[in-house]
Amino acid sequence: MKASKIAYKPVGLALGAVSGMLAGGLFKQAWKVAGHDDDAPDATDEDRGWSEVLLAATLQGAIFAGVKAAVDRAGAVATRRLTGTWPG
């Protein structure tokens, strides 16, 4: 394993935590904008229908994936600018 990849691990973990918090906030706002309740339904929420549960899960997954990709890419680009090597 390359030294740059090992050195990037703690940075990647920190960025992952930040991206998770950011994505969670974005999802809550998107869910409200979509005109739904303040809380998104869980898969086991008996009072919510299939369509609402699946819509929430799809929206949440898309937001989390997009934010994670953007944050990971920005971290890799910043690492290259600082060190001159790509972390991956």
RAJO-V528141 format. One record per pair of residues at least 24 apart in sequence whose ideal C-beta (glycine too) atoms are under 6 Angstrom apart, sorted by the first residue. I is the first residue (numbers start at 1). J is the second residue. Records with the same first field share a line. If there is no record, write none. Layout:
I=J / J
This chain:
4=85 / 87
8=79 / 87
15=71 / 75
19=67 / 68 / 71
22=67
23=63 / 64 / 67
26=63
27=60 / 63
